[in-house]
Amino acid sequence: MQIDFGKTAKDYGQYRAGFPDAFFERLAESGVGQPGQRLLDLGTGTGTVARGLAGQGCHVTAIDPSPQLLDQARQLDVQAGVQVNYLVARAEDTGLANRQFDVVTAGQCWHWFDRPRAAQEAMRLLVPGGYLVIAHYDWIPLPGNVVEMTEQLILKHNPQWSMSGGTGLYPAWLTDVAVAGFSDLRTFSFDSCAIYTHESWRGRIRASAGVAASLEPEQVAQFDAELQTLLEARFPADYLCVDHRVFALICQRPTDAL
């Protein structure tokens, strides 16, 4: 399945819920997001993590291979009143100099990378003692909830989509960073409710890998019409409380690393 989030950049920027405030608060408790920290956000998309940390006084550079997503990120930054330096680049080969960042983050994107190469690149970019943060903010399918039924509809229209049924937890990422030489591994997770209207949930789903990022426009339109019908029939309330789970892995480059 070929994925191009640039095809759905407008919906991505408008409708995808960013990480909640509690996520950034938890990072700050672990020493990440302090004013003045030099931070690189990998696979930034529309900049949800980059923007949140820039708002806390970090000096943020953010990269993504999609110019369309970065255009959306810049517009959202203007609305938020923050500044981020965006570059078109890939996580595995950023082209940036050694040891110039105190923190490297990867929000909602580690699964798209060549993970061993991305971990080694993060190690190269960090100062000794610097932090790597890998984080996710995933919807959670539960029996009969709007997520489960939406995932079933995505699979009906796109059987190649392979990301249904997730738990929002990523134990394999701990192996990735340990093999790369990171130490002091810590994780946290918590659940929260993201509020969507019918319109915004449809936009959020169009912006997913299984819909507008991989289907043809006429297929997306047919899917969207069926999702609208599903929501009106099964979830008629004006607002949807969509179950989400935050997961974060925090680790450090050893101070004695070469």
Number of C-alpha atoms within 10 A of each C-alpha: 13 10 15 15 22 18 19 21 23 17 20 25 25 15 18 19 17 17 20 16 9 12 19 17 12 15 18 14 10 14 13 24 25 18 13 13 20 20 27 28 28 30 25 28 29 28 28 21 26 31 25 22 25 25 19 16 16 24 22 26 20 27 23 22 19 21 17 18 23 24 18 19 24 19 12 18 21 11 8 13 10 18 18 23 12 21 16 14 18 16 26 17 12 17 11 12 10 13 14 15 23 24 28 25 25 25 23 22 16 20 10 10 15 11 17 15 15 22 23 19 20 31 26 19 22 25 20 18 18 26 27 27 21 24 27 21 23 19 23 19 21 14 8 9 16 22 21 17 17 20 17 15 17 23 16 12 16 17 12 13 16 12 10 17 14 13 14 20 19 17 9 8 19 17 12 17 26 14 13 18 16 25 17 12 14 13 16 14 16 13 15 15 13 16 13 19 14 18 13 18 24 20 22 20 23 25 25 18 20 25 26 28 22 23 21 11 13 10 14 18 15 11 22 20 11 14 20 14 12 16 20 13 10 12 14 12 12 10 14 19 14 17 18 20 19 21 22 24 23 23 24 24 26 18 11 7 12 8
